[in-house]
Amino acid sequence: MEASGVKQLPVVNRGGEPHKGRKRRVIAVLHYESIWNCLREEINHRKSVYQHSNRKDNNEEEIINSNGY
């Protein structure tokens, strides 16, 4: 859930010992927009790989059927 007006997420590194209370150190800041862009790129990549593999499978079926096996 996005907080009102907040467009960034801190990336923290937890360290220390559990019984002393873990200290957190901010190591990066992610922008919501960059997260959505990354997800969109990954979805498009996976779609293209899936479509490519389907075309390859269809071509193999056509070759098998044309040889009579």
FIDRENDO-490444 format. One record per atom (N, C-alpha, C): atom name; x, y, z. Coordinates in nm, 3 decimals, m for minus. Layout:
<sites>
<site><at>CA</at><u>X</u><v>Y</v><w>Z</w></site>
...
</sites>
This chain:
<sites>
<site><at>N</at><u>0.084</u><v>m0.116</v><w>0.000</w></site>
<site><at>CA</at><u>0.000</u><v>0.000</v><w>0.000</w></site>
<site><at>C</at><u>0.089</u><v>0.123</v><w>0.000</w></site>
<site><at>N</at><u>0.057</u><v>0.219</v><w>m0.083</w></site>
<site><at>CA</at><u>0.137</u><v>0.339</v><w>m0.096</w></site>
<site><at>C</at><u>0.086</u><v>0.445</v><w>0.000</w></site>
<site><at>N</at><u>0.176</u><v>0.501</v><w>0.079</w></site>
<site><at>CA</at><u>0.139</u><v>0.610</v><w>0.168</w></site>
<site><at>C</at><u>0.117</u><v>0.736</v><w>0.087</w></site>
<site><at>N</at><u>0.035</u><v>0.823</v><w>0.136</w></site>
<site><at>CA</at><u>0.002</u><v>0.945</v><w>0.064</w></site>
<site><at>C</at><u>0.125</u><v>1.031</v><w>0.044</w></site>
<site><at>N</at><u>0.159</u><v>1.057</v><w>m0.083</w></site>
<site><at>CA</at><u>0.270</u><v>1.145</v><w>m0.115</w></site>
<site><at>C</at><u>0.407</u><v>1.080</v><w>m0.109</w></site>
<site><at>N</at><u>0.417</u><v>0.956</v><w>m0.067</w></site>
<site><at>CA</at><u>0.546</u><v>0.889</v><w>m0.057</w></site>
<site><at>C</at><u>0.572</u><v>0.815</v><w>m0.187</w></site>
<site><at>N</at><u>0.683</u><v>0.848</v><w>m0.253</w></site>
<site><at>CA</at><u>0.715</u><v>0.785</v><w>m0.382</w></site>
<site><at>C</at><u>0.848</u><v>0.710</v><w>m0.377</w></site>
<site><at>N</at><u>0.901</u><v>0.692</v><w>m0.257</w></site>
<site><at>CA</at><u>1.030</u><v>0.625</v><w>m0.242</w></site>
<site><at>C</at><u>1.023</u><v>0.521</v><w>m0.131</w></site>
<site><at>N</at><u>1.102</u><v>0.417</v><w>m0.146</w></site>
<site><at>CA</at><u>1.113</u><v>0.315</v><w>m0.043</w></site>
<site><at>C</at><u>1.259</u><v>0.301</v><w>m0.002</w></site>
<site><at>N</at><u>1.288</u><v>0.304</v><w>0.127</w></site>
<site><at>CA</at><u>1.426</u><v>0.283</v><w>0.170</w></site>
<site><at>C</at><u>1.462</u><v>0.135</v><w>0.166</w></site>
<site><at>N</at><u>1.585</u><v>0.107</v><w>0.127</w></site>
<site><at>CA</at><u>1.638</u><v>m0.029</v><w>0.132</w></site>
<site><at>C</at><u>1.734</u><v>m0.030</v><w>0.249</w></site>
<site><at>N</at><u>1.707</u><v>m0.117</v><w>0.347</w></site>
<site><at>CA</at><u>1.787</u><v>m0.116</v><w>0.469</w></site>
<site><at>C</at><u>1.864</u><v>m0.246</v><w>0.484</w></site>
<site><at>N</at><u>1.978</u><v>m0.235</v><w>0.548</w></site>
<site><at>CA</at><u>2.061</u><v>m0.349</v><w>0.581</w></site>
<site><at>C</at><u>2.052</u><v>m0.369</v><w>0.731</w></site>
<site><at>N</at><u>2.001</u><v>m0.486</v><w>0.771</w></site>
<site><at>CA</at><u>1.990</u><v>m0.512</v><w>0.914</w></site>
<site><at>C</at><u>2.118</u><v>m0.577</v><w>0.963</w></site>
<site><at>N</at><u>2.164</u><v>m0.532</v><w>1.075</w></site>
<site><at>CA</at><u>2.287</u><v>m0.589</v><w>1.130</w></site>
<site><at>C</at><u>2.279</u><v>m0.593</v><w>1.281</w></site>
<site><at>N</at><u>2.386</u><v>m0.637</v><w>1.340</w></site>
<site><at>CA</at><u>2.391</u><v>m0.641</v><w>1.486</w></site>
<site><at>C</at><u>2.338</u><v>m0.772</v><w>1.540</w></site>
<site><at>N</at><u>2.338</u><v>m0.780</v><w>1.669</w></site>
<site><at>CA</at><u>2.293</u><v>m0.902</v><w>1.736</w></site>
<site><at>C</at><u>2.145</u><v>m0.889</v><w>1.774</w></site>
<site><at>N</at><u>2.069</u><v>m0.997</v><w>1.761</w></site>
<site><at>CA</at><u>1.925</u><v>m0.991</v><w>1.788</w></site>
<site><at>C</at><u>1.889</u><v>m0.947</v><w>1.930</w></site>
<site><at>N</at><u>1.967</u><v>m0.989</v><w>2.029</w></site>
<site><at>CA</at><u>1.930</u><v>m0.955</v><w>2.167</w></site>
<site><at>C</at><u>1.961</u><v>m0.809</v><w>2.201</w></site>
<site><at>N</at><u>2.044</u><v>m0.743</v><w>2.125</w></site>
<site><at>CA</at><u>2.075</u><v>m0.602</v><w>2.150</w></site>
<site><at>C</at><u>1.984</u><v>m0.509</v><w>2.071</w></site>
<site><at>N</at><u>1.905</u><v>m0.564</v><w>1.987</w></site>
<site><at>CA</at><u>1.823</u><v>m0.480</v><w>1.900</w></site>
<site><at>C</at><u>1.900</u><v>m0.457</v><w>1.771</w></site>
<site><at>N</at><u>1.838</u><v>m0.488</v><w>1.662</w></site>
<site><at>CA</at><u>1.908</u><v>m0.479</v><w>1.534</w></site>
<site><at>C</at><u>1.912</u><v>m0.336</v><w>1.485</w></site>
<site><at>N</at><u>2.028</u><v>m0.294</v><w>1.446</w></site>
<site><at>CA</at><u>2.043</u><v>m0.162</v><w>1.387</w></site>
<site><at>C</at><u>2.016</u><v>m0.174</v><w>1.238</w></site>
<site><at>N</at><u>1.954</u><v>m0.072</v><w>1.184</w></site>
<site><at>CA</at><u>1.925</u><v>m0.071</v><w>1.041</w></site>
<site><at>C</at><u>1.997</u><v>0.047</v><w>0.978</w></site>
<site><at>N</at><u>2.058</u><v>0.019</v><w>0.864</w></site>
<site><at>CA</at><u>2.130</u><v>0.123</v><w>0.793</w></site>
<site><at>C</at><u>2.072</u><v>0.134</v><w>0.653</w></site>
<site><at>N</at><u>2.036</u><v>0.255</v><w>0.612</w></site>
<site><at>CA</at><u>1.981</u><v>0.276</v><w>0.478</w></site>
<site><at>C</at><u>2.095</u><v>0.264</v><w>0.378</w></site>
<site><at>N</at><u>2.078</u><v>0.175</v><w>0.280</w></site>
<site><at>CA</at><u>2.183</u><v>0.155</v><w>0.180</w></site>
<site><at>C</at><u>2.141</u><v>0.201</v><w>0.042</w></site>
<site><at>N</at><u>2.010</u><v>0.223</v><w>0.022</w></site>
<site><at>CA</at><u>1.961</u><v>0.270</v><w>m0.108</w></site>
<site><at>C</at><u>1.820</u><v>0.323</v><w>m0.092</w></site>
<site><at>N</at><u>1.774</u><v>0.394</v><w>m0.195</w></site>
<site><at>CA</at><u>1.637</u><v>0.441</v><w>m0.201</w></site>
<site><at>C</at><u>1.580</u><v>0.401</v><w>m0.335</w></site>
<site><at>N</at><u>1.468</u><v>0.329</v><w>m0.333</w></site>
<site><at>CA</at><u>1.401</u><v>0.287</v><w>m0.456</w></site>
<site><at>C</at><u>1.282</u><v>0.378</v><w>m0.481</w></site>
<site><at>N</at><u>1.264</u><v>0.416</v><w>m0.605</w></site>
<site><at>CA</at><u>1.148</u><v>0.496</v><w>m0.645</w></site>
<site><at>C</at><u>1.041</u><v>0.401</v><w>m0.696</w></site>
<site><at>N</at><u>0.915</u><v>0.429</v><w>m0.660</w></site>
<site><at>CA</at><u>0.805</u><v>0.344</v><w>m0.706</w></site>
<site><at>C</at><u>0.805</u><v>0.330</v><w>m0.858</w></site>
<site><at>N</at><u>0.829</u><v>0.439</v><w>m0.928</w></site>
<site><at>CA</at><u>0.826</u><v>0.437</v><w>m1.074</w></site>
<site><at>C</at><u>0.929</u><v>0.340</v><w>m1.131</w></site>
<site><at>N</at><u>1.048</u><v>0.336</v><w>m1.072</w></site>
<site><at>CA</at><u>1.152</u><v>0.246</v><w>m1.123</w></site>
<site><at>C</at><u>1.116</u><v>0.100</v><w>m1.095</w></site>
<site><at>N</at><u>1.046</u><v>0.074</v><w>m0.986</w></site>
<site><at>CA</at><u>1.003</u><v>m0.063</v><w>m0.957</w></site>
<site><at>C</at><u>0.904</u><v>m0.109</v><w>m1.063</w></site>
<site><at>N</at><u>0.806</u><v>m0.024</v><w>m1.097</w></site>
<site><at>CA</at><u>0.707</u><v>m0.060</v><w>m1.198</w></site>
<site><at>C</at><u>0.773</u><v>m0.077</v><w>m1.335</w></site>
<site><at>N</at><u>0.870</u><v>0.009</v><w>m1.367</w></site>
<site><at>CA</at><u>0.940</u><v>m0.005</v><w>m1.495</w></site>
<site><at>C</at><u>1.015</u><v>m0.137</v><w>m1.503</w></site>
<site><at>N</at><u>1.080</u><v>m0.174</v><w>m1.396</w></site>
<site><at>CA</at><u>1.155</u><v>m0.301</v><w>m1.392</w></site>
<site><at>C</at><u>1.060</u><v>m0.419</v><w>m1.408</w></site>
<site><at>N</at><u>0.947</u><v>m0.416</v><w>m1.338</w></site>
<site><at>CA</at><u>0.849</u><v>m0.524</v><w>m1.350</w></site>
<site><at>C</at><u>0.794</u><v>m0.533</v><w>m1.492</w></site>
<site><at>N</at><u>0.765</u><v>m0.420</v><w>m1.553</w></site>
<site><at>CA</at><u>0.711</u><v>m0.417</v><w>m1.689</w></site>
<site><at>C</at><u>0.813</u><v>m0.476</v><w>m1.787</w></site>
<site><at>N</at><u>0.940</u><v>m0.440</v><w>m1.772</w></site>
<site><at>CA</at><u>1.045</u><v>m0.494</v><w>m1.859</w></site>
<site><at>C</at><u>1.057</u><v>m0.645</v><w>m1.843</w></site>
<site><at>N</at><u>1.051</u><v>m0.693</v><w>m1.719</w></site>
<site><at>CA</at><u>1.063</u><v>m0.837</v><w>m1.694</w></site>
<site><at>C</at><u>0.944</u><v>m0.913</v><w>m1.753</w></site>
<site><at>N</at><u>0.825</u><v>m0.858</v><w>m1.738</w></site>
<site><at>CA</at><u>0.705</u><v>m0.922</v><w>m1.796</w></site>
<site><at>C</at><u>0.718</u><v>m0.930</v><w>m1.947</w></site>
<site><at>N</at><u>0.759</u><v>m0.821</v><w>m2.010</w></site>
<site><at>CA</at><u>0.775</u><v>m0.821</v><w>m2.156</w></site>
<site><at>C</at><u>0.881</u><v>m0.920</v><w>m2.200</w></site>
<site><at>N</at><u>0.990</u><v>m0.929</v><w>m2.124</w></site>
<site><at>CA</at><u>1.097</u><v>m1.024</v><w>m2.157</w></site>
<site><at>C</at><u>1.045</u><v>m1.168</v><w>m2.150</w></site>
<site><at>N</at><u>0.973</u><v>m1.199</v><w>m2.043</w></site>
<site><at>CA</at><u>0.921</u><v>m1.335</v><w>m2.027</w></site>
<site><at>C</at><u>0.819</u><v>m1.368</v><w>m2.135</w></site>
<site><at>N</at><u>0.738</u><v>m1.270</v><w>m2.174</w></site>
<site><at>CA</at><u>0.641</u><v>m1.293</v><w>m2.282</w></site>
<site><at>C</at><u>0.714</u><v>m1.326</v><w>m2.412</w></site>
<site><at>N</at><u>0.820</u><v>m1.251</v><w>m2.443</w></site>
<site><at>CA</at><u>0.892</u><v>m1.275</v><w>m2.567</w></site>
<site><at>C</at><u>0.962</u><v>m1.411</v><w>m2.565</w></site>
<site><at>N</at><u>1.016</u><v>m1.452</v><w>m2.452</w></site>
<site><at>CA</at><u>1.080</u><v>m1.583</v><w>m2.441</w></site>
<site><at>C</at><u>0.975</u><v>m1.693</v><w>m2.459</w></site>
<site><at>N</at><u>0.858</u><v>m1.676</v><w>m2.398</w></site>
<site><at>CA</at><u>0.751</u><v>m1.774</v><w>m2.409</w></site>
<site><at>C</at><u>0.703</u><v>m1.785</v><w>m2.554</w></site>
<site><at>N</at><u>0.685</u><v>m1.671</v><w>m2.620</w></site>
<site><at>CA</at><u>0.640</u><v>m1.672</v><w>m2.758</w></site>
<site><at>C</at><u>0.745</u><v>m1.736</v><w>m2.849</w></site>
<site><at>N</at><u>0.871</u><v>m1.708</v><w>m2.823</w></site>
<site><at>CA</at><u>0.980</u><v>m1.767</v><w>m2.902</w></site>
<site><at>C</at><u>0.982</u><v>m1.919</v><w>m2.886</w></site>
<site><at>N</at><u>0.965</u><v>m1.967</v><w>m2.764</w></site>
<site><at>CA</at><u>0.967</u><v>m2.112</v><w>m2.741</w></site>
<site><at>C</at><u>0.846</u><v>m2.178</v><w>m2.805</w></site>
<site><at>N</at><u>0.731</u><v>m2.110</v><w>m2.806</w></site>
<site><at>CA</at><u>0.612</u><v>m2.166</v><w>m2.872</w></site>
<site><at>C</at><u>0.633</u><v>m2.176</v><w>m3.021</w></site>
<site><at>N</at><u>0.695</u><v>m2.075</v><w>m3.082</w></site>
<site><at>CA</at><u>0.722</u><v>m2.078</v><w>m3.225</w></site>
<site><at>C</at><u>0.817</u><v>m2.194</v><w>m3.258</w></site>
<site><at>N</at><u>0.917</u><v>m2.213</v><w>m3.173</w></site>
<site><at>CA</at><u>1.014</u><v>m2.321</v><w>m3.194</w></site>
<site><at>C</at><u>0.944</u><v>m2.457</v><w>m3.185</w></site>
<site><at>N</at><u>0.857</u><v>m2.474</v><w>m3.086</w></site>
<site><at>CA</at><u>0.783</u><v>m2.600</v><w>m3.071</w></site>
<site><at>C</at><u>0.693</u><v>m2.624</v><w>m3.191</w></site>
<site><at>N</at><u>0.625</u><v>m2.521</v><w>m3.240</w></site>
<site><at>CA</at><u>0.537</u><v>m2.535</v><w>m3.356</w></site>
<site><at>C</at><u>0.617</u><v>m2.573</v><w>m3.480</w></site>
<site><at>N</at><u>0.735</u><v>m2.514</v><w>m3.497</w></site>
<site><at>CA</at><u>0.819</u><v>m2.548</v><w>m3.612</w></site>
<site><at>C</at><u>0.864</u><v>m2.694</v><w>m3.605</w></site>
<site><at>N</at><u>0.898</u><v>m2.741</v><w>m3.486</w></site>
<site><at>CA</at><u>0.940</u><v>m2.880</v><w>m3.470</w></site>
<site><at>C</at><u>0.825</u><v>m2.975</v><w>m3.502</w></site>
<site><at>N</at><u>0.702</u><v>m2.940</v><w>m3.462</w></site>
<site><at>CA</at><u>0.586</u><v>m3.023</v><w>m3.492</w></site>
<site><at>C</at><u>0.562</u><v>m3.029</v><w>m3.642</w></site>
<site><at>N</at><u>0.577</u><v>m2.915</v><w>m3.711</w></site>
<site><at>CA</at><u>0.558</u><v>m2.912</v><w>m3.856</w></site>
<site><at>C</at><u>0.660</u><v>m3.001</v><w>m3.927</w></site>
<site><at>N</at><u>0.784</u><v>m2.997</v><w>m3.881</w></site>
<site><at>CA</at><u>0.889</u><v>m3.080</v><w>m3.942</w></site>
<site><at>C</at><u>0.858</u><v>m3.227</v><w>m3.919</w></site>
<site><at>N</at><u>0.816</u><v>m3.262</v><w>m3.799</w></site>
<site><at>CA</at><u>0.783</u><v>m3.401</v><w>m3.768</w></site>
<site><at>C</at><u>0.665</u><v>m3.447</v><w>m3.853</w></site>
<site><at>N</at><u>0.561</u><v>m3.364</v><w>m3.864</w></site>
<site><at>CA</at><u>0.443</u><v>m3.400</v><w>m3.942</w></site>
<site><at>C</at><u>0.474</u><v>m3.410</v><w>m4.090</w></site>
<site><at>N</at><u>0.562</u><v>m3.327</v><w>m4.142</w></site>
<site><at>CA</at><u>0.594</u><v>m3.331</v><w>m4.284</w></site>
<site><at>C</at><u>0.679</u><v>m3.454</v><w>m4.320</w></site>
<site><at>N</at><u>0.752</u><v>m3.507</v><w>m4.223</w></site>
<site><at>CA</at><u>0.832</u><v>m3.627</v><w>m4.247</w></site>
<site><at>C</at><u>0.750</u><v>m3.755</v><w>m4.231</w></site>
<site><at>N</at><u>0.628</u><v>m3.742</v><w>m4.184</w></site>
<site><at>CA</at><u>0.541</u><v>m3.858</v><w>m4.169</w></site>
<site><at>C</at><u>0.563</u><v>m3.938</v><w>m4.042</w></site>
<site><at>N</at><u>0.630</u><v>m3.884</v><w>m3.946</w></site>
<site><at>CA</at><u>0.652</u><v>m3.955</v><w>m3.821</w></site>
<site><at>C</at><u>0.562</u><v>m3.901</v><w>m3.713</w></site>
</sites>
